[in-house]
Amino acid sequence: MTQISTISPAPVAVTGATGAQGGATARALLRLGLPVRALTRDPAGPAAAALHALGAEVVRADFDDPASLAAALGGAGALFAMSTPFGSDLDTEVRQGEALLDAAAAGGVRHIVLTSATNADRSTGIPHFETKWRLEQHLAALDVPWTVIGPGAFMENYANGWTLRSLREGVLHLPMPADRPMPLIAAADIGAFAALALSRPEEFAGRRIDIASQWRTPEQIAAAICAASGRDIRFEEVPLSVVAGYSEDLAAMFRYFQETGLDVDVDALHARYPETGWHTVEAWAAEQSWDLGPA
């Protein structure tokens, strides 16, 4: 009698699994039927519990603890890797990112998908884009198949932090001209595209792909939030000098957006990968719970 193998495929390790990008990737992988190992510093937190309820294995991992990284990546077949300087600093982002990539390579991970940023490979001069490029270069030097995806501007940035506070006052503030289009992307689309790359390593290995869901101007973003929230929202441009008072890094980013601009061939991308779904900003806004107070 022929024995049928019941060995499960090696899990995909997902960093940032309790955040927007990593969480979206973990959920997209689970929808594809792939086993997920969610890496987090807080396995007991509510976001980790929600992933566990969906079927993910949740393990503790600390980028500053080599032993925890080795344990978390042991036996993983692939890795979704991401980094951020926000909440730490640029040097810490690079150090922790390199530690993660090195641990994955040493542990025998067979494919690494790294999220970077659109145009990060083009000497943008934006500090937190340059750190992404350093990690891309580090990854390429390792003896492991890799894919880099470079998302455009996150739609989620318009539904949190200081942007959300200004929306409660009826204004979308951005340091961009009202009619200057930007390539936007929803976290769900980053996750879906990353899961696609992780599920088809032969097709995606060795490739760097900038991705976006849609081109939209600030005025169109404001209109989409207005329609979805039921509140009157107008757009107002913020001077770069004001942004620089808070963060030279963000000021450099928006200066680059204005003077050079990001470059994503959205039409070609969507035609080639329709399975990603690709949110319009209007559809994304309609899915959000806008806590903007009374109309």
TORVO-210891 format. One line per 4 residues: their letters; for each residue z, x, y of N, C-alpha, C. Coordinates in Angstrom, 2 decimals. Example, Ala and Ser with C-alpha at 12.3 -4.5 7.8 and 13.67 -1.06 7.14 Angstrom:
2
as) 7.80 13.19 -5.69 7.80 12.30 -4.50 7.80 13.20 -3.30; 7.08 12.85 -2.25 7.14 13.67 -1.06 7.87 12.90 0.03
END
This chain:
295
mtqi) 0.00 0.86 -1.20 0.00 0.00 0.00 0.00 0.89 1.24; -0.89 0.61 2.20 -0.99 1.41 3.41 0.18 1.12 4.34; 0.80 2.20 4.80 1.89 2.06 5.75 1.33 1.94 7.18; 1.79 0.98 7.93 1.40 0.80 9.32 2.45 1.46 10.19
stis) 2.01 2.39 11.02 2.95 3.11 11.88 3.56 2.18 12.91; 4.88 2.30 13.09 5.57 1.52 14.12 6.13 2.44 15.20; 5.62 3.68 15.25 6.09 4.61 16.25 5.62 4.17 17.63; 6.54 4.03 18.54 6.19 3.61 19.89 5.62 4.79 20.67
papv) 4.71 4.52 21.62 4.22 5.62 22.46 5.35 6.19 23.29; 5.18 7.46 23.67 6.20 8.11 24.50 6.32 7.37 25.82; 7.52 7.25 26.36 7.69 6.49 27.60 7.11 7.22 28.81; 6.80 6.45 29.82 6.39 6.98 31.11 7.64 7.06 31.98
avtg) 7.99 8.27 32.40 9.13 8.44 33.30 8.68 8.10 34.72; 9.50 7.34 35.42 9.16 6.88 36.78 10.27 7.27 37.74; 9.96 8.14 38.70 10.94 8.47 39.74 10.82 7.46 40.88; 11.90 7.34 41.65 11.91 6.34 42.71 11.84 4.93 42.17
atga) 12.30 4.75 40.94 12.11 3.46 40.25 12.87 2.32 40.89; 13.91 2.62 41.66 14.65 1.55 42.32 14.19 1.34 43.76; 13.11 2.03 44.16 12.53 1.86 45.48 11.21 1.10 45.41; 10.49 1.08 46.52 9.27 0.27 46.62 8.15 0.80 45.73
qgga) 7.76 2.08 45.92 6.64 2.63 45.15 6.96 2.74 43.66; 8.10 3.38 43.37 8.46 3.57 41.97 8.72 2.26 41.26; 9.40 1.34 41.95 9.66 0.04 41.34 8.37 -0.72 41.03; 7.43 -0.66 41.96 6.14 -1.33 41.73 5.40 -0.69 40.57
tara) 5.48 0.63 40.46 4.82 1.32 39.35 5.47 0.96 38.03; 6.81 0.95 37.99 7.50 0.59 36.76 7.12 -0.81 36.30; 7.09 -1.76 37.22 6.76 -3.13 36.85 5.31 -3.25 36.40; 4.41 -2.52 37.06 3.00 -2.56 36.65 2.81 -1.98 35.26
llrl) 3.52 -0.89 34.96 3.44 -0.29 33.62 3.97 -1.25 32.56; 5.07 -1.91 32.86 5.64 -2.87 31.91 4.68 -4.03 31.66; 3.98 -4.46 32.72 2.99 -5.53 32.53 1.85 -5.08 31.63; 1.55 -3.79 31.63 0.51 -3.25 30.75 1.02 -3.03 29.33
glpv) 2.30 -3.27 29.12 2.88 -3.10 27.79 3.28 -1.67 27.48; 3.39 -0.82 28.50 3.76 0.57 28.29 5.27 0.75 28.46; 5.89 1.58 27.62 7.33 1.80 27.76 7.65 2.60 29.01; 8.69 2.21 29.70 9.05 2.82 30.98 10.47 3.38 30.90
ralt) 10.62 4.60 31.39 11.95 5.20 31.57 12.17 5.35 33.07; 13.02 4.54 33.61 13.28 4.53 35.05 14.33 5.57 35.38; 13.98 6.52 36.25 14.90 7.58 36.66 15.57 7.18 37.98; 16.89 7.25 38.01 17.62 6.87 39.20 18.95 7.60 39.25
rdpa) 19.46 7.82 40.46 20.79 8.41 40.60 21.89 7.38 40.36; 21.51 6.09 40.35 22.51 5.02 40.22 22.07 4.03 39.14; 22.25 4.38 37.86 21.82 3.48 36.79 22.57 2.15 36.76; 23.72 2.08 37.45 24.51 0.85 37.44 24.17 -0.07 38.60
gpaa) 23.26 0.34 39.48 22.94 -0.46 40.65 22.12 -1.70 40.32; 22.05 -2.65 41.24 21.33 -3.91 40.98 19.84 -3.72 40.74; 19.19 -2.80 41.45 17.76 -2.58 41.24 17.50 -2.02 39.85; 18.37 -1.12 39.41 18.24 -0.56 38.06 18.47 -1.65 37.01
aalh) 19.45 -2.50 37.26 19.73 -3.59 36.32 18.54 -4.54 36.20; 17.87 -4.78 37.32 16.70 -5.67 37.29 15.58 -5.07 36.46; 15.37 -3.75 36.57 14.35 -3.10 35.76 14.73 -3.13 34.28; 16.00 -2.90 34.00 16.45 -2.95 32.61 16.21 -4.34 32.02
alga) 16.44 -5.38 32.82 16.22 -6.75 32.34 14.75 -7.00 32.02; 13.85 -6.26 32.68 12.42 -6.40 32.41 11.97 -5.58 31.21; 12.87 -4.75 30.68 12.53 -3.97 29.49 12.47 -2.48 29.67; 12.78 -1.99 30.87 12.75 -0.55 31.12 14.02 0.11 30.60
evvr) 13.88 1.34 30.12 15.02 2.19 29.83 15.46 2.80 31.17; 16.71 2.77 31.47 17.21 3.30 32.74 18.10 4.50 32.45; 17.78 5.63 33.09 18.55 6.85 32.86 18.91 7.49 34.19; 20.00 8.24 34.19 20.43 8.95 35.39 19.62 10.23 35.54
adfd) 19.18 10.50 36.77 18.49 11.75 37.07 18.80 12.13 38.50; 19.17 13.39 38.70 19.47 13.92 40.03 18.60 15.15 40.23; 17.76 15.13 41.27 16.83 16.24 41.49 17.54 17.55 41.76; 18.82 17.50 42.12 19.60 18.72 42.35 20.40 19.13 41.11
dpas) 20.17 18.44 40.00 20.90 18.72 38.77 19.88 18.98 37.66; 19.51 20.25 37.42 18.47 20.57 36.43 18.74 19.99 35.05; 20.00 19.97 34.64 20.32 19.45 33.31 20.00 17.96 33.21; 20.29 17.22 34.29 20.01 15.78 34.26 18.50 15.53 34.25
laaa) 17.73 16.36 34.97 16.28 16.22 34.96 15.71 16.50 33.59; 16.18 17.57 32.96 15.68 17.92 31.64 15.97 16.81 30.63; 17.18 16.25 30.71 17.54 15.18 29.79 16.72 13.93 30.05; 16.51 13.60 31.34 15.78 12.38 31.69 14.31 12.47 31.30
lgga) 13.75 13.67 31.33 12.33 13.83 31.04 12.05 14.18 29.58; 13.07 14.45 28.84 12.89 14.82 27.44 12.19 13.72 26.65; 11.09 14.05 26.01 10.37 13.08 25.20 9.44 12.17 25.96; 9.40 12.31 27.30 8.49 11.47 28.10 7.05 11.95 27.92
galf) 6.14 11.01 27.86 4.74 11.38 27.70 4.02 11.59 29.02; 4.50 10.94 30.08 3.86 11.03 31.40 4.93 10.83 32.45; 4.58 11.16 33.70 5.53 11.06 34.80 4.83 10.51 36.03; 5.48 9.53 36.67 5.12 9.11 38.01 6.09 9.81 38.94
amst) 5.57 10.71 39.79 6.41 11.53 40.65 6.18 11.18 42.10; 7.25 11.06 42.84 7.15 10.81 44.27 8.24 11.58 44.98; 8.06 11.77 46.29 9.05 12.48 47.08 9.10 11.86 48.46; 10.22 12.08 49.13 10.35 11.60 50.51 11.33 12.48 51.26
pfgs) 11.03 12.79 52.53 12.00 13.55 53.33 13.00 12.63 54.01; 12.73 11.34 54.01 13.58 10.41 54.74 14.87 10.17 53.94; 15.98 10.44 54.60 17.27 10.41 53.92 17.75 11.81 53.59; 16.86 12.81 53.74 17.27 14.20 53.56 16.57 15.03 54.64
dldt) 15.70 15.96 54.25 14.93 16.73 55.21 13.71 17.31 54.49; 12.82 17.93 55.24 11.55 18.40 54.68 11.75 19.48 53.63; 12.63 20.44 53.88 12.85 21.51 52.91 13.45 20.96 51.62; 14.35 20.00 51.75 14.95 19.39 50.57 13.89 18.64 49.77
evrq) 12.99 17.94 50.46 11.92 17.23 49.77 11.10 18.18 48.90; 10.71 19.31 49.46 9.90 20.27 48.71 10.70 20.86 47.55; 11.93 21.27 47.82 12.75 21.88 46.76 12.97 20.91 45.62; 13.32 19.67 45.92 13.57 18.69 44.87 12.28 18.30 44.15
geal) 11.19 18.18 44.92 9.92 17.83 44.31 9.44 18.90 43.35; 9.56 20.16 43.75 9.15 21.25 42.87 10.03 21.30 41.62; 11.32 21.04 41.79 12.22 21.02 40.63 11.81 19.93 39.64; 11.45 18.78 40.15 11.01 17.68 39.29 9.73 18.06 38.54
ldaa) 8.74 18.58 39.26 7.46 18.93 38.63 7.65 20.04 37.61; 8.46 21.03 37.94 8.72 22.13 37.00 9.41 21.62 35.74; 10.38 20.73 35.91 11.09 20.18 34.76 10.16 19.37 33.86; 9.25 18.62 34.49 8.29 17.84 33.71 7.37 18.75 32.91
aagg) 6.87 19.81 33.54 5.98 20.74 32.84 6.72 21.45 31.71; 7.96 21.87 31.98 8.74 22.57 30.96 9.08 21.64 29.80; 9.23 20.35 30.09 9.60 19.39 29.05 8.43 18.86 28.23; 7.23 19.32 28.54 6.08 18.92 27.74 5.42 17.61 28.15
vrhi) 5.72 17.13 29.37 5.03 15.93 29.85 3.52 16.19 29.90; 2.73 15.24 29.43 1.29 15.48 29.23 0.42 15.02 30.40; 0.98 14.31 31.37 0.20 13.85 32.53 1.17 13.52 33.64; 0.93 14.04 34.83 1.76 13.75 36.00 0.90 13.09 37.07
vlts) 1.33 11.93 37.52 0.71 11.26 38.66 1.67 11.40 39.84; 1.20 12.06 40.89 2.01 12.33 42.07 1.48 11.51 43.24; 2.37 10.79 43.93 1.95 10.12 45.15 2.17 11.05 46.33; 1.17 11.11 47.18 1.19 11.98 48.35 0.95 11.10 49.57
atna) -0.06 11.39 50.36 -0.41 10.57 51.53 -1.89 10.77 51.81; -2.52 9.75 52.35 -3.93 9.86 52.73 -4.12 11.04 53.69; -5.13 11.86 53.40 -5.50 13.00 54.23 -4.48 14.14 54.21; -3.49 14.09 53.32 -2.49 15.17 53.30 -3.12 16.52 52.96
drst) -4.29 16.51 52.36 -4.97 17.75 51.98 -5.90 18.27 53.09; -5.75 17.76 54.32 -6.69 18.09 55.39 -6.03 18.76 56.59; -4.95 19.47 56.39 -4.28 20.18 57.49 -4.01 19.25 58.67; -3.28 18.19 58.40 -3.01 17.19 59.44 -2.05 17.68 60.50
giph) -1.17 18.61 60.17 -0.13 19.03 61.09 1.04 18.07 61.16; 1.01 17.02 60.37 2.12 16.06 60.31 3.16 16.63 59.34; 4.37 16.90 59.79 5.34 17.58 58.92 5.51 16.93 57.55; 5.68 15.60 57.48 5.93 15.03 56.16 4.65 14.81 55.36
fetk) 3.49 15.05 55.94 2.24 15.14 55.18 2.08 16.56 54.63; 2.47 17.55 55.43 2.35 18.94 55.00 3.24 19.23 53.80; 4.42 18.62 53.73 5.27 18.82 52.56 4.63 18.19 51.32; 3.98 17.05 51.50 3.26 16.44 50.37 2.17 17.39 49.87
wrle) 1.47 18.04 50.80 0.40 18.96 50.42 0.97 20.17 49.66; 2.13 20.65 50.09 2.76 21.76 49.37 3.07 21.36 47.93; 3.53 20.14 47.74 3.82 19.67 46.38 2.53 19.48 45.57; 1.48 19.01 46.23 0.18 18.91 45.54 -0.26 20.28 45.04
qhla) -0.13 21.29 45.88 -0.54 22.64 45.49 0.33 23.17 44.35; 1.62 22.89 44.40 2.52 23.32 43.34 2.13 22.66 42.02; 1.83 21.37 42.08 1.44 20.64 40.88 0.16 21.21 40.29; -0.81 21.49 41.14 -2.10 21.99 40.64 -1.97 23.34 39.95
aldv) -0.92 24.10 40.31 -0.72 25.42 39.71 -0.02 25.36 38.36; 0.49 24.19 37.99 1.18 24.05 36.71 0.17 23.80 35.58; 0.59 24.14 34.40 -0.28 23.96 33.24 -0.07 22.58 32.63; -0.43 21.54 33.39 -0.28 20.17 32.94 -1.32 19.31 33.64
pwtv) -1.97 18.40 32.95 -2.94 17.51 33.61 -2.26 16.70 34.71; -2.96 16.53 35.83 -2.37 15.87 36.98 -3.37 14.94 37.65; -2.81 13.99 38.40 -3.58 13.12 39.29 -2.75 12.97 40.57; -3.42 13.02 41.71 -2.75 12.78 42.99 -3.35 11.54 43.63
igpg) -2.50 10.62 44.05 -2.98 9.47 44.81 -2.35 9.53 46.21; -3.19 9.27 47.23 -2.76 9.36 48.61 -2.79 8.00 49.28; -1.68 7.27 49.28 -1.66 5.94 49.91 -1.81 6.03 51.43; -2.39 4.97 52.01 -2.47 4.83 53.46 -1.13 4.36 54.02
afme) -1.16 3.68 55.17 0.05 3.21 55.82 0.66 2.04 55.04; 1.94 2.11 54.78 2.60 1.10 53.96 2.78 -0.22 54.71; 2.32 -1.31 54.12 2.56 -2.63 54.70 4.06 -2.92 54.79; 4.82 -2.42 53.81 6.26 -2.69 53.77 6.98 -2.17 55.01
nyan) 6.39 -1.20 55.70 7.03 -0.70 56.92 7.11 -1.75 58.01; 6.31 -2.81 57.89 6.32 -3.86 58.90 7.33 -4.96 58.58; 8.11 -4.76 57.51 9.08 -5.79 57.12 10.48 -5.21 56.96; 10.73 -4.04 57.57 12.07 -3.47 57.47 12.37 -2.60 58.68
gwtl) 13.60 -2.14 58.75 14.01 -1.20 59.79 13.82 -1.72 61.20; 13.44 -0.78 62.08 13.32 -1.14 63.50 12.16 -2.10 63.75; 11.15 -2.08 62.88 10.04 -3.03 63.04 10.54 -4.45 62.84; 11.37 -4.66 61.82 11.91 -5.99 61.58 12.79 -6.45 62.73
rslr) 13.54 -5.52 63.29 14.39 -5.90 64.43 13.55 -6.36 65.62; 12.44 -5.70 65.86 11.60 -6.11 66.98 10.88 -7.42 66.68; 10.54 -7.65 65.43 9.91 -8.92 65.06 10.83 -10.10 65.34; 12.12 -9.89 65.19 13.07 -10.97 65.48 13.07 -11.34 66.96
egvl) 12.55 -10.41 67.76 12.40 -10.70 69.19 10.98 -11.16 69.52; 10.16 -11.37 68.49 8.82 -11.89 68.69 7.76 -10.86 69.01; 8.06 -9.58 68.71 7.13 -8.51 69.06 6.95 -7.56 67.88; 5.70 -7.20 67.60 5.41 -6.11 66.68 5.13 -4.87 67.52
hlpm) 6.02 -3.91 67.46 5.86 -2.66 68.21 5.26 -1.59 67.29; 4.17 -0.99 67.74 3.59 0.16 67.03 3.01 1.12 68.06; 3.07 2.42 67.79 2.45 3.39 68.71 0.97 3.58 68.40; 0.24 2.46 68.47 -1.19 2.44 68.21 -1.87 1.48 69.17
padr) -3.13 1.76 69.55 -3.87 0.78 70.34 -4.04 -0.52 69.56; -4.06 -1.62 70.28 -4.09 -2.94 69.63 -5.30 -3.13 68.73; -6.43 -2.48 69.07 -7.67 -2.73 68.34 -8.08 -1.56 67.44; -7.15 -0.64 67.17 -7.48 0.53 66.34 -7.14 0.23 64.88
pmpl) -8.14 0.09 63.99 -7.84 -0.23 62.59 -7.14 0.93 61.88; -6.28 0.57 60.94 -5.61 1.53 60.08 -5.80 1.12 58.63; -5.88 2.08 57.70 -5.94 1.71 56.28 -4.53 1.43 55.77; -4.27 0.19 55.41 -2.95 -0.25 54.97 -2.92 -0.40 53.46
iaaa) -1.71 -0.32 52.91 -1.58 -0.55 51.47 -0.24 -1.21 51.17; -0.26 -2.14 50.23 0.96 -2.79 49.76 1.55 -1.95 48.63; 2.89 -1.90 48.55 3.54 -1.14 47.48 3.08 -1.61 46.11; 2.85 -2.91 45.97 2.39 -3.43 44.69 1.05 -2.81 44.27
diga) 0.21 -2.52 45.25 -1.10 -1.93 44.95 -0.97 -0.45 44.60; -0.02 0.25 45.24 0.25 1.62 44.84 0.70 1.64 43.38; 1.62 0.75 43.04 2.12 0.68 41.68 1.04 0.34 40.67; 0.20 -0.62 41.01 -0.87 -1.02 40.09 -1.86 0.11 39.88
faal) -2.20 0.82 40.97 -3.16 1.92 40.83 -2.55 3.09 40.07; -1.28 3.40 40.35 -0.61 4.48 39.61 -0.54 4.14 38.13; -0.22 2.89 37.80 -0.16 2.49 36.39 -1.53 2.60 35.73; -2.57 2.29 36.49 -3.93 2.44 35.96 -4.20 3.89 35.61
alsr) -3.86 4.81 36.51 -4.08 6.23 36.27 -3.25 6.73 35.10; -2.02 6.25 34.99 -1.14 6.67 33.90 -1.60 6.13 32.56; -2.25 4.98 32.57 -2.72 4.38 31.32 -4.08 4.91 30.88; -4.78 5.61 31.80 -6.10 6.16 31.48 -6.18 7.62 31.91
peef) -5.34 8.48 31.31 -5.25 9.88 31.77 -6.55 10.66 31.66; -7.35 10.39 30.64 -8.61 11.13 30.50 -9.55 10.88 31.67; -9.53 9.67 32.20 -10.40 9.31 33.32 -9.90 9.87 34.64; -8.58 9.96 34.80 -8.02 10.29 36.11 -7.54 11.73 36.24
agrr) -7.40 12.46 35.14 -6.85 13.82 35.22 -7.72 14.71 36.09; -7.04 15.50 36.95 -7.74 16.45 37.81 -8.34 15.84 39.06; -7.96 14.61 39.39 -8.56 13.93 40.53 -7.52 13.65 41.62; -7.97 13.74 42.86 -7.16 13.35 44.02 -7.86 12.18 44.68
idia) -7.16 11.03 44.82 -7.80 9.81 45.30 -6.94 9.20 46.40; -7.51 9.07 47.61 -6.83 8.35 48.69 -7.08 6.86 48.50; -6.04 6.05 48.71 -6.14 4.62 48.41 -5.62 3.77 49.57; -6.21 2.60 49.73 -5.74 1.62 50.72 -6.17 0.24 50.27
sqwr) -5.42 -0.75 50.70 -5.71 -2.14 50.34 -6.68 -2.79 51.30; -6.61 -2.40 52.59 -7.40 -3.09 53.61 -7.29 -2.35 54.94; -8.35 -2.40 55.74 -8.29 -1.93 57.12 -7.89 -3.09 58.01; -6.89 -2.87 58.87 -6.46 -3.90 59.80 -5.97 -3.25 61.09
tpeq) -6.19 -3.95 62.21 -5.68 -3.48 63.51 -4.25 -3.97 63.69; -3.48 -3.37 64.61 -2.14 -3.88 64.90 -2.14 -5.35 65.32; -3.12 -5.76 66.10 -3.19 -7.17 66.48 -3.37 -8.07 65.27; -4.18 -7.64 64.29 -4.38 -8.44 63.08 -3.12 -8.46 62.22
iaaa) -2.39 -7.37 62.20 -1.12 -7.34 61.46 -0.14 -8.33 62.09; -0.04 -8.31 63.41 0.85 -9.24 64.10 0.46 -10.69 63.82; -0.84 -10.97 63.81 -1.31 -12.33 63.55 -0.96 -12.77 62.13; -1.05 -11.84 61.17 -0.73 -12.17 59.78 0.75 -12.49 59.62
icaa) 1.60 -11.69 60.28 3.04 -11.95 60.21 3.39 -13.25 60.92; 2.72 -13.51 62.02 2.92 -14.77 62.76 2.63 -15.96 61.86; 1.48 -15.92 61.17 1.08 -17.04 60.30 2.03 -17.20 59.13; 2.49 -16.08 58.55 3.34 -16.15 57.36 4.77 -16.54 57.69
sgrd) 5.26 -16.12 58.85 6.67 -16.36 59.20 6.90 -17.65 59.97; 5.83 -18.18 60.58 5.99 -19.36 61.41 6.58 -19.06 62.77; 6.66 -17.78 63.12 7.17 -17.36 64.42 6.04 -16.84 65.29; 6.17 -17.02 66.60 5.20 -16.43 67.53 5.45 -14.92 67.59
irfe) 4.45 -14.15 67.19 4.58 -12.69 67.18 3.42 -12.12 67.99; 3.73 -11.32 68.98 2.68 -10.65 69.73 2.77 -9.15 69.47; 1.67 -8.45 69.70 1.68 -7.00 69.51 1.91 -6.30 70.85; 2.66 -5.21 70.80 2.90 -4.41 72.00 2.86 -2.93 71.61
evpl) 2.01 -2.16 72.27 1.89 -0.73 71.97 3.08 0.04 72.54; 3.61 0.94 71.73 4.72 1.80 72.14 4.15 3.18 72.49; 4.51 3.76 73.62 4.02 5.10 73.96 4.49 6.15 72.94; 3.63 7.12 72.66 4.01 8.18 71.74 5.24 8.95 72.23
svva) 5.41 9.02 73.55 6.56 9.73 74.08 7.87 9.08 73.66; 7.86 7.76 73.54 9.05 7.04 73.09 9.35 7.36 71.64; 8.30 7.38 70.81 8.47 7.69 69.39 8.99 9.11 69.22; 8.46 10.04 70.04 8.89 11.44 69.95 10.38 11.59 70.25
gyse) 10.92 10.68 71.06 12.35 10.73 71.35 13.20 10.43 70.13; 12.62 9.72 69.18 13.33 9.42 67.93 12.96 10.41 66.83; 11.67 10.75 66.74 11.21 11.61 65.65 9.90 12.29 66.02; 9.92 13.60 66.13 8.69 14.35 66.39 7.73 14.23 65.21
dlaa) 8.28 14.10 64.02 7.46 13.94 62.81 6.62 12.66 62.90; 7.28 11.53 63.19 6.55 10.27 63.28 5.59 10.27 64.46; 5.98 10.91 65.55 5.08 11.00 66.70 3.82 11.79 66.33; 3.99 12.86 65.57 2.83 13.65 65.12 1.93 12.80 64.22
mfry) 2.54 11.97 63.39 1.75 11.12 62.51 0.90 10.12 63.30; 1.53 9.42 64.24 0.78 8.42 64.99 -0.23 9.08 65.95; 0.09 10.27 66.42 -0.90 11.00 67.24 -2.14 11.31 66.40; -1.92 11.72 65.17 -3.04 11.99 64.26 -3.82 10.70 63.97
fqet) -3.09 9.61 63.73 -3.75 8.33 63.50 -4.66 7.97 64.66; -4.20 8.23 65.89 -4.97 7.87 67.08 -6.15 8.81 67.31; -5.91 10.11 67.18 -6.91 11.08 67.58 -7.91 11.43 66.48; -7.47 11.43 65.22 -8.35 11.76 64.10 -8.58 10.56 63.20
gldv) -7.51 9.91 62.81 -7.60 8.73 61.96 -7.63 9.09 60.49; -7.13 8.18 59.69 -7.17 8.34 58.25 -8.55 7.94 57.73; -8.85 8.39 56.53 -10.20 8.22 56.00 -10.13 7.74 54.55; -10.40 6.45 54.34 -10.42 5.89 53.00 -11.64 4.97 52.90
dvda) -12.47 5.19 51.87 -13.62 4.31 51.64 -13.14 3.12 50.81; -12.60 2.13 51.51 -11.98 0.99 50.84 -12.98 0.21 50.01; -14.18 -0.01 50.52 -15.16 -0.80 49.78 -15.51 -0.15 48.45; -15.77 1.15 48.45 -16.12 1.85 47.22 -14.93 1.87 46.25
lhar) -13.75 2.08 46.79 -12.54 2.12 45.97 -12.31 0.79 45.26; -12.43 -0.29 46.00 -12.16 -1.60 45.44 -13.25 -2.00 44.44; -14.48 -1.61 44.70 -15.56 -1.93 43.76 -15.35 -1.22 42.43; -14.83 0.00 42.49 -14.64 0.78 41.26 -13.39 0.36 40.50
ypet) -12.36 -0.08 41.22 -11.08 -0.41 40.57 -10.61 -1.82 40.97; -11.37 -2.84 40.63 -10.99 -4.21 41.02 -9.71 -4.68 40.34; -9.35 -4.08 39.20 -8.18 -4.53 38.47 -6.86 -4.28 39.21; -6.90 -3.46 40.23 -5.69 -3.21 41.01 -5.22 -4.44 41.77
gwht) -6.13 -5.31 42.14 -5.75 -6.54 42.83 -5.95 -6.46 44.33; -5.48 -5.39 44.97 -5.71 -5.09 46.38 -5.36 -6.25 47.32; -4.15 -6.22 47.84 -3.67 -7.24 48.77 -4.35 -7.13 50.13; -4.69 -8.25 50.71 -4.95 -8.28 52.15 -3.59 -8.31 52.84
veaw) -3.56 -7.93 54.11 -2.28 -7.98 54.82 -1.82 -9.42 54.97; -2.76 -10.36 55.02 -2.39 -11.77 55.11 -1.71 -12.24 53.82; -2.27 -11.83 52.66 -1.65 -12.21 51.38 -0.30 -11.53 51.21; -0.22 -10.26 51.60 1.05 -9.55 51.50 2.10 -10.23 52.38
aaeq) 1.76 -10.56 53.62 2.72 -11.18 54.53 3.20 -12.52 53.99; 2.30 -13.25 53.34 2.67 -14.56 52.80 3.66 -14.43 51.65; 3.72 -13.27 51.00 4.64 -13.06 49.88 6.03 -12.62 50.33; 6.19 -12.27 51.60 7.47 -11.75 52.09 8.41 -12.88 52.49
swdl) 9.70 -12.59 52.43 10.71 -13.53 52.93 11.09 -13.06 54.33; 10.52 -13.67 55.32 10.71 -13.22 56.70 12.00 -13.80 57.27; 13.00 -12.96 57.45 14.28 -13.37 58.02 14.25 -13.08 59.52; 13.54 -13.93 60.25 13.34 -13.68 61.67 14.12 -14.63 62.56
gpa) 14.95 -15.47 61.95 15.72 -16.42 62.75 14.91 -17.66 63.07; 15.46 -18.57 63.86 14.78 -19.85 64.15 13.53 -19.65 64.96; 12.55 -20.52 64.71 11.28 -20.46 65.45 11.49 -20.97 66.86
END
